[in-house]
Amino acid sequence: MLRRKKPSKYRNEKVYVYEDGFLSDSPKLTTHGRVIEKYDSRKEYDRSRELLLLKKAGKISNLKRQAELVIQEAFTTPDGKKHRPVTYKADFAYERDGEKIIEDVKGEDEKTGKYQMTEAFRLKWKLLQAKYPGVKFEIY
Protein backbone atom coordinates (compact mmCIF):
# COMPACT_ATOMS: atom_id res chain seq x y z
CA MET A 1 0.00 0.00 0.00
CA LEU A 2 1.39 3.39 -0.99
CA ARG A 3 1.21 6.15 1.55
CA ARG A 4 0.59 9.63 0.33
CA LYS A 5 2.57 12.44 1.86
CA LYS A 6 0.34 14.62 4.02
CA PRO A 7 -0.07 18.06 2.41
CA SER A 8 1.30 21.02 4.32
CA LYS A 9 -1.07 23.07 6.43
CA TYR A 10 -1.45 25.81 3.85
CA ARG A 11 -0.86 23.60 0.79
CA ASN A 12 2.45 25.21 -0.09
CA GLU A 13 5.05 23.08 -1.87
CA LYS A 14 8.75 23.33 -1.17
CA VAL A 15 10.97 24.48 -4.03
CA TYR A 16 14.43 23.01 -4.53
CA VAL A 17 17.06 24.78 -6.63
CA TYR A 18 19.72 22.55 -8.17
CA GLU A 19 23.29 23.38 -9.14
CA ASP A 20 22.34 23.85 -12.80
CA GLY A 21 19.50 26.25 -11.87
CA PHE A 22 16.74 23.68 -12.32
CA LEU A 23 13.71 24.12 -10.01
CA SER A 24 11.74 21.18 -8.67
CA ASP A 25 9.36 20.18 -5.91
CA SER A 26 11.53 17.07 -5.37
CA PRO A 27 14.85 17.01 -3.50
CA LYS A 28 15.75 13.59 -4.97
CA LEU A 29 16.60 14.32 -8.60
CA THR A 30 20.03 13.15 -9.73
CA THR A 31 20.43 14.65 -13.21
CA HIS A 32 20.79 18.31 -12.15
CA GLY A 33 23.56 18.13 -9.56
CA ARG A 34 22.95 18.68 -5.87
CA VAL A 35 20.33 20.88 -4.22
CA ILE A 36 21.88 24.26 -3.43
CA GLU A 37 18.83 26.11 -2.08
CA LYS A 38 15.49 25.16 -0.54
CA TYR A 39 12.45 27.40 -0.15
CA ASP A 40 9.25 26.69 1.78
CA SER A 41 7.06 27.89 -1.11
CA ARG A 42 7.12 29.16 -4.66
CA LYS A 43 6.10 32.59 -3.34
CA GLU A 44 9.18 32.67 -1.07
CA TYR A 45 11.41 31.63 -3.98
CA ASP A 46 9.94 34.35 -6.22
CA ARG A 47 10.39 36.95 -3.46
CA SER A 48 14.03 35.97 -3.03
CA ARG A 49 14.62 36.64 -6.72
CA GLU A 50 12.92 40.05 -6.45
CA LEU A 51 15.09 40.94 -3.46
CA LEU A 52 18.25 39.86 -5.30
CA LEU A 53 17.32 42.21 -8.15
CA LEU A 54 16.68 45.04 -5.67
CA LYS A 55 20.10 44.36 -4.12
CA LYS A 56 21.81 44.47 -7.53
CA ALA A 57 20.01 47.74 -8.30
CA GLY A 58 21.30 49.23 -5.03
CA LYS A 59 17.81 49.64 -3.53
CA ILE A 60 18.53 47.30 -0.58
CA SER A 61 21.68 46.02 1.12
CA ASN A 62 22.86 43.36 3.58
CA LEU A 63 20.33 40.81 2.31
CA LYS A 64 20.19 37.62 4.38
CA ARG A 65 17.99 34.53 4.10
CA GLN A 66 16.77 32.65 7.15
CA ALA A 67 18.01 35.35 9.52
CA GLU A 68 17.79 34.14 13.11
CA LEU A 69 16.49 36.50 15.77
CA VAL A 70 16.48 35.84 19.50
CA ILE A 71 13.11 36.36 21.15
CA GLN A 72 14.20 35.20 24.62
CA GLU A 73 17.76 34.49 25.70
CA ALA A 74 18.65 31.17 27.35
CA PHE A 75 18.07 31.13 31.08
CA THR A 76 18.18 28.94 34.16
CA THR A 77 15.30 28.77 36.63
CA PRO A 78 15.96 29.15 40.36
CA ASP A 79 15.66 25.36 40.75
CA GLY A 80 18.46 24.83 38.21
CA LYS A 81 16.46 23.88 35.11
CA LYS A 82 18.12 25.18 31.97
CA HIS A 83 16.11 26.55 29.06
CA ARG A 84 17.44 27.09 25.55
CA PRO A 85 16.91 30.44 23.85
CA VAL A 86 13.66 31.01 21.96
CA THR A 87 14.51 32.02 18.41
CA TYR A 88 12.75 32.86 15.18
CA LYS A 89 14.04 32.43 11.64
CA ALA A 90 12.80 35.20 9.40
CA ASP A 91 12.61 34.50 5.68
CA PHE A 92 14.62 37.62 4.86
CA ALA A 93 16.48 40.45 6.56
CA TYR A 94 17.85 43.48 4.73
CA GLU A 95 18.36 47.23 4.89
CA ARG A 96 16.34 49.72 2.86
CA ASP A 97 16.92 53.47 3.06
CA GLY A 98 18.98 53.00 6.24
CA GLU A 99 16.21 51.03 7.96
CA LYS A 100 16.53 47.39 9.00
CA ILE A 101 13.70 45.24 7.59
CA ILE A 102 12.67 41.77 8.75
CA GLU A 103 10.36 40.13 6.23
CA ASP A 104 8.34 36.97 6.28
CA VAL A 105 6.54 35.56 3.23
CA LYS A 106 3.02 34.27 3.84
CA GLY A 107 0.40 32.88 1.51
CA GLU A 108 -2.99 34.51 1.22
CA ASP A 109 -6.35 32.89 1.82
CA GLU A 110 -8.20 32.95 -1.51
CA LYS A 111 -11.58 33.55 0.13
CA THR A 112 -10.68 36.28 2.63
CA GLY A 113 -7.54 37.77 1.07
CA LYS A 114 -5.87 37.66 4.50
CA TYR A 115 -2.40 36.26 5.14
CA GLN A 116 -2.34 32.70 6.45
CA MET A 117 -0.70 32.70 9.87
CA THR A 118 -0.62 30.34 12.81
CA GLU A 119 -1.20 31.53 16.38
CA ALA A 120 2.44 30.68 17.16
CA PHE A 121 3.60 32.93 14.32
CA ARG A 122 1.36 35.80 15.47
CA LEU A 123 2.70 35.54 19.01
CA LYS A 124 6.36 35.40 17.93
CA TRP A 125 5.84 38.29 15.49
CA LYS A 126 4.44 40.48 18.30
CA LEU A 127 7.25 39.53 20.68
CA LEU A 128 9.86 40.35 18.02
CA GLN A 129 8.31 43.76 17.41
CA ALA A 130 8.44 44.50 21.14
CA LYS A 131 12.04 43.32 21.49
CA TYR A 132 13.36 45.09 18.38
CA PRO A 133 11.54 48.47 18.29
CA GLY A 134 14.01 50.01 15.80
CA VAL A 135 13.34 47.32 13.19
CA LYS A 136 10.52 47.34 10.65
CA PHE A 137 8.64 44.03 10.37
CA GLU A 138 6.88 43.30 7.08
CA ILE A 139 4.72 40.47 5.78
CA TYR A 140 4.95 39.87 2.05
N, C-alpha and C positions, 0 to 999 in steps of 0.2 A: 504494500500500500504506500503510495506516495503522499508525503506530507507537504502541504502548501505552506510557504512562509507567511506568517501573520503580517498583514499590512501595517504600516506605521500608523500611529494615532491620527495624523492629519493627511495620510495618503501620499506623503512626499516620497520620492525615490532618490536614493543616494546617487551621486554622479562621481565616476572615477575617471581621472585623466591619466592617460598612459604616456610613456616616454615619447612616442611619435606624435602626440597631440590628439590621439583618438579618444573620444568620449564614450562611456558605456555605463549601463546600470549594473554591470557585473564586474567584480574585482578578480575574476578567475580567467580572463583571456590570456592567451600565451603568445599570440602573433603580433602584439603591439609593444612589446617590452614590459617593463614593470610599471606598476601604478605609482605615479609621482605626486598626485594630489587627490584628496577625497573631499567631497562636499555633501552636506546633508540634504540638499535639494537642488533642482535645476535653477530655481530662483536665486539661491545663494551663489551658485557658480556664475550665473549671468551678472550678478551684482559685483562679484570679484573682478570680472573683466571690465566693467564700467569704472570701478575704482582704479584699476591699473591704468586705464586711459586717462583718468583725471590726474593721476600721479605723473604720468609722462607729460601731460600738458602743463604741469606746474600748479594745478589748482588745489592739490592736497599733497601732504608730505608725511613721512614716517608711517606709512601704511603697514599694518600688521594683521595677520589672520590669527584667529583663535587666541586672542590676547587674554591672558588670565588676570583677573582682578580679585583681590582679597576682600571678602565681605566682613569676615570675623577672623582675627588672628588666632593661632593655636593658644590653648590655655589649659591650665590644670586646676581642677576643683579643689576646695579645701581638704577633701578626703583623699586626694592624691590621684584621682582619675584624670588621665590625659585625653584631651580632645584635639583632633587635627583642625587645621584652619578650614573655614568655609570659603570656597572660592567659586568664581563664575568665569566661564570662558565665553567671551563675546566673539561674535563672528568676525568683526573688524574693529580696529582702532586706527585712528589717523588724526592729522591736524589739518584744519581748514581755516584760513584767515586768522592764524594765531590761536585758534581755539581747539582744544582736544575734544574729539568726537569718539564716542563708543556707540557702535551700531550693531543691531541684531536684525537678521532677516527673518520675517515671519510670513507665512502664507495668509491669504485672506479667505474668509468664509464667503462662498459664492452667493448665499442667500442674504446675509446681513451686510456684507462688505467690510466687516470688522476683522482685525488681525486675530489669528488663532493663537491663543496663549494659555498655558496651564496656570493653575493657581501658584505653583512653585515658582514659575517664571515671574509672575506679577509681583510676588513677595520679594524675590531677589532683586528685581529691577528697582523697586522702591528703596530697598536697603542700600543698593549701590548709589542711587541718587542722593540719599542722605549722607553717605560716607564720602562721596566725591562731589561736593557742591560746585567746584570750578569746572566740572566736565559736563559736556552736553551729551545726553543720551537720546538716541534716535532709533526708531523702528522703521525698517524699510520693507 
